[in-house]
Amino acid sequence: MFSTTIIATAYVGTFKIFGYIAMGLGWIMNLLYEGLCAIGINNIGITIVILTILIYTAMLPLTYKQQKFSRLSRKMSPELKALQEKYKGKRDQASQQAMMEEQREIYDKYGISPTGSCLQSFISILVLFPLYRVISNVPAYVTRVKETLMPAVDGIMSTDDYQSVFDSVVSEFGISLSNIGVKTTEISSLTETTDIQNRIVDILYKCSPANWDTLIATFPSVDLTSVEEAFSNINTFLMINVTYSPQYSFMNGIKTGDVVLIIFGLLIPILAALSQLINLKLMPQVGNGDDAMERQMKMMNYMMPLMSLFFCFTLPFGLGIYWIVGALIRSVYQFFLNKHFDKIDLNDIIEANREKAAKKKEKRGINIEKMQQAARLNTKTLKSSSMTEEEREELLAKADEIKKNAQPGSLAARANIVREFNEGIKK
């Protein structure tokens, strides 16, 4: 079970699965942070680095399968293109069935799935969005960070008329809590003490140095200065607060004339784009780039660094750490995977898959030769005036035999169901 001592607002999410994944990632981050604190390292940025390494190490088996898929797909591509050429212009049902079965045989032969390259991308998205929520509101998941802010929360709440005063000050900060499902920063509308504490913690976590200065001046009886210093040490990594975006650092650097903020505000997104580009260069490409789909995939690959540049400039720096470290880790793993696959004879893998494909074919009860024969029975042939009535009846009988012998669950059987349904509508 997850810790129940965390009181700040955790992300629930429109899609519940993102909320659950965020809680899981937050729980792991809390364990990592506790472990680092035990050896005297109280830093969220380092915790994010270690968490990133763990995530991509856990995804290594999927990465291996994806690389295997890419290399086998490159060898398989000429056969698929030859198959498409073979059935080019043939739109009748028998031809389509035959082509689908032959295509399935090719995939079985190489031991890969048409959707084999999608799983890792899907899982990466499932991790990225919840992780953004965790980094955007770390106190909701990492207990010690919340405890660092609690003296400030308790001090503010002990002040007379603190709700109206706090709301009045914070309304000028321009802070948004929408990413954790909270529509307003006001605490005056809350009645439960725990809810008020949660809201103040959420707000303090997003305060800039200028916001802290305003709060210190507004609540002079509360020792907010020491809380800000302790919190800043926890959240600062490479001289930038992980809650701020490089965009904020860059703009703030221009206003204050701080060259360090300007440099890091530009350096982080540039590093994100470069690390992404290096990773893509190391990855094996599917196919040989001859068809439109492969060209489109290559174009998307080169769009990824530009997307990294934009996202890592506008989103919290903590997410940029994940992005950059993740790309570097993938590049290291990719380097060794390339060395590994260079030593493997893919023909041995293909030969082993031939036997499996033969067993699958036998189990499905598919007779490709008969299907190919039926494929030649297209509409144009049936309408040919040169065909005798006996020849036409013979070909139709063969097609009917294939229809009857289609095994349940096979592509041919499913195609028959669709055809019978369409015929029923016409009647």
N, C-alpha and C positions, 0 to 999 in steps of 0.2 A: 504493500500500500504506500501511497505517496504521503509525504509529511503533512500533518494537519496544523503545524505551527506557523506556516506562512500565511500572513494576513493580507498582504497587498492583493490588488485585483488581478486574478489570473485570466488569461484570454480564454473565452468559451468558443467563439467563432460561429459563423453562419453554417459552416460545415463542421459538424461535431467531431469528425475524425481529426481535424486540424487541432482542435482544443485538446483532445486526448494525447496526440503526438507532442504538442507543446508541453503538456504536463510531464510526459515521459522524458523529453529532452531536458526540461527544467530540473527534474529529479536527478538525472545523471550529472548535470552541471553543478547541482548542489553538492553531490558526493565528491566531485572533482575539486570543487572549491574548498570543501572541508579538508580534503587530503592535502591540498597546497598550503592551507592555513596551518596544518600540523607541522609543516617544515618551514614556516615563516614566510610564505609567499601569499600575500593577500592582494590578488590582482585578477580582475574579471577578464582582461585581455588575454593573459596567459591561460586562463581557464578555457576561453573560447578556442585558443590554438590547440590545446590538448583534446578538447571535445571534437574539433574538426578532424584531427588525426584518427581518433577512435571511430568516427562516423565513416570515413573513407576506407579505413582498414576493414571495418565490418562489411563494406560494400565490395571488397576486393573479389570475392567469388563471382559476383554479378559482373564486375568489370572483366574478369577472365572470360566468362561466357560471351560477353559482348564482343571481345576481341576475336574470339574463336569464330563467332558468327560473321564478323566483318571479313575475315580472311577466307572462310569457306564461301561466303557470298561472292567474293571476287572471282573465285574459281568457278562458281556456279553460274555466274552472270551470262557467259556465252551460250550455255545450254538453254537458259530461259529465253534469251533473245531468239535462238533458233526455233524454239517451240512457238513463240509468238509469230514468227515469220511463216511457220508451217501452217498455222490456222488463220493467217491474215485474210480478212474478207469473208470468213465463214461465220455466219451469225445464227445458223440454225441450231436447234436445241442439242441434237446429237453431237455436233462439232464442239459446242461449248462444254458439254459433259466430258467428252474425250480430252479436251485441252485441260480442263480442271483436274482430271485424274492423272494425266501425264505430268502436270505441274506439281501435283502432290507427290508423285513418285520421285521427282527430282529433289524436292525438299527432303523427303525421307532418305533418299540416297546420301545427301550431304549431312543429314542428321540435325537440321536446324528448322526453326519455325519462322513463318513469314513475319511474325511480330516479335522475334527474338531480340531486336535492338531497342525495343520500346520500354522494357521493364526498368532498366537502370535510370532512364530519363524520368519515368513516372515516379520512382522512389525518390530521386533527387528533388523533384518538385514537392513531394509529400514531406520532405525534411526541411526544404528551404523556407516555405511560408510559415510553418510553426516556429522555426528557429528565429525568424524575423520578429515574431511576437515575443519570444523569450528575451531576446536581446533588447527589445524596445522597453521591456518592463522587468528587468532582472530581479528586483526585490520580491516580486510575486512568486519567484521560484527558488532563489538563493537566500536562505534564512539569515545568514550573517550580514548580508548587504542590507536587508530590512532592519536588522537589529542596530546597524550603524546609524540609520536615520531615525530610529525611535526616540532617542533623547530630544531631538528637535521637535518631533511630533508631540511628545508629552509636554514640552515647554510651551509650545504654541497653544495647546489645548488648556493649559493652566492659566492663560492670560484672559482677562476680562473681555467679554464681547469679542472673543477671538474669531467666531464664525464670520460675522459681517466684515471685520477688519481684514481677515485673510482673503475672503472673496473679493473685496474691493481691490486689494493689491494684486492678486493673481489674475484678475480680469484684464489687467494691462500687460500681462506677460505674453499673451498669444499662444499659450500652451494648449495642445489638443490631446485628448485621451481617447479619441475615436478608435485607434488601433487596438484597444483592449475592450471595446464595446461600451465605453462610457461617453455619454453625449455632452456632459458639462463638467467643468472644474469646480462648480459651486459646492460648498459643504453645508451651507445653511439649510438646504432642503433635506438633509439627512438627519435621522433621529437616533439611530443605533450607534453606540460608541465605536464598535468595530468598523462599521461602514465609514465613519468619519476618519478614523485612523488610516484605513485603506486608501481613501481618496487623498489625504495629505501626503502619504508615502508616495503614491503615484505621481503627484505633482512635484514633490521635491526631487524625485529621480530625474525629472525632465528639466529642472531649473538650470539656466546658464549661470556663469559667474556673476553677470550683471543682475540676474534675478535674485541670487543669494545675497548680494549687496543690499538690494532693496528690502528683502526680508529681514536682514540683520538690523537695518535702520528702523524698520517698522516694529520689530519686537526686541527692543534693546535689553529687556530684562532676561532674555533667553540666550544661552550660550550657543548661538548658531554657527559661530566662526569655527570652533573646534570640530563640530559635526561636518561642516563643509570641507575642512581640510582632510579629515579621515575618509570621507566619502570620495573626495577627489583622488586621493592616493589609490583607492580601490579601483576606481573606474578609469584611471589614466593609463594608456598604453602607447608607447612611442610618442609621448608628449601630447596626445590627443585623447579627450574623453570619449569612451566608446559609445556613449549615448548620442553624441553630436554627429551630424553628417559632415563629410568633407566640404560640402557646399557652405554649411554654416561656418566652419573653421576658416574657409577661404574668404567669405564675405566679412567675417569678424576681423580677420587679419588685415584686410584692406582698410577697415574703419579705424583700427587701433594702430596700424603700421607695424604689426607683428609679422616679421618675415617668416618665422618658423611656421605659424599657422597658415600662411599663404602657400608655403612650399608643401606642407603635408596635405593641405586641402587639395592640391593638384596631384601630388605624388601617389596617393592611395588609389584613386581611380585609374591612373595611368598604369600602375603596377598590376591592377586587376585585369586591365585589357591585355597587357603584355603576357602575363602568366597564362591567361586564357588562350592567347595565340600560340604560345609555346606548346601548350597541352594539345591543341588541335593539330599542330604540325607533327607531333609524335604519333598521333593516332592513325592507324591504317584506314585507308579509304575503301568504301564499298564500291565494287564495279570498276570500270575504266573511264567513266565520265562521258560516255558516248550519248546516253539518252537524256531527255529533258529532266527526268526526276533526279538523276545523279547530279546534273548541273545545278538544279535547284538546291539540293542538299549541300553542295559545296558553297553556294552563295550564302545559305543560312549559317554555315560554319564560320564564314568570314564576318557575318553580322553579329555573332556572339561576342567577340571582343568589344564591338561598339556598344552593345547592350550592357556589357559589364562596366564599361566606362561611364555610362549614364547612371545605372543603378547604384554603383558604388560611390558616385558623386552626390546623389540625393538621399540615399538611405543611411542609417546609422553606421558609424565607423566600425562597430563590432561586426556587422554583417559583411563589411569589406574585408575584415580579417579572415572571416570564414571563407569568403570567395577566393581571396589570394592564396591563403594556406591550402585550401582545397585543390586549387589548380596546380600548385607546386607539388603537392602530394601525388595527385593523379599523374603528373609528368614523371615523377620518380618511378612510380609503379609501372607506368607505360613503358619507360625505358627498359626495365627488366622484363616486362611481358614481351616486348619486341625481341629481346635477346632469346627468350624462351621459345617463342613461336618460330624464330629463324632456325632453331635446331630441330624442330618437329617436322616430320614428313606428313603433310596433310593428306597425301594419297593413302597412307595407312589408315587414317581416320575415315576417309571416304570408303575404303574397301570394307572396313568393319561395319560401316553403316549400310552397305549394300545388302549384307545378310539380314540385318534388321528390317530393311525396306522390303525384302522379299517375303519375310514372315508377315509383315503388316499387310502386304498386298494379298497374300494367301488368306489371311484372316478376314479381310474385307470382301473377299470373293469377287474381286474385280478382274474382268478379262479385257485388258486394254486393246488386244487385237480386234475383238468383236466390236468394241466401242469405236475404234478407228474405222472399221468397215461401215458401221452405221453412220459415222460422220460424213462418209462420202455420199450418203443418201440425203442430200440437201434438197431444198425446194426446187432449185433449178433443174436438178436431175429428174425429179418426179414429174416435172412439167414438160420434160423433153419429149418431143413428138416421135423421136427415133426409138424410144423405149417401148418394148411390147408390153402387153398387159401381164403376161406371165413374169417378165423380169421385174416389173413394178411390184407385183404381188410377192415375189420372192424377197426383194429388198425390204418391203414393209414387214414381212414375217420375221426377218432377222432383227429388225429394230424392235419388234414386239417381244421377241425372245429375250433381248438384252434388258428390256423394261421389266419383264417378269422375273428375271434372275438377279435383279439388283438387290444387294444385301441390305437389310435394315440399318439405317444410320449412315449409309454411304452417300457420296455426293449424287450418284445416279438415282438412288431412292428418293432423296430430297427433291431432286429436279422433277421426278415423276409426280410427287405430291403436288408441286406447284402447277405442273401441267394439267393434272386432273382437276385441280381447283379452278383453273382458268377455263377448262372445257365445261365444268359445271355451271360457271357464270354465263357462258355463251348460250347454254341450253335454257 
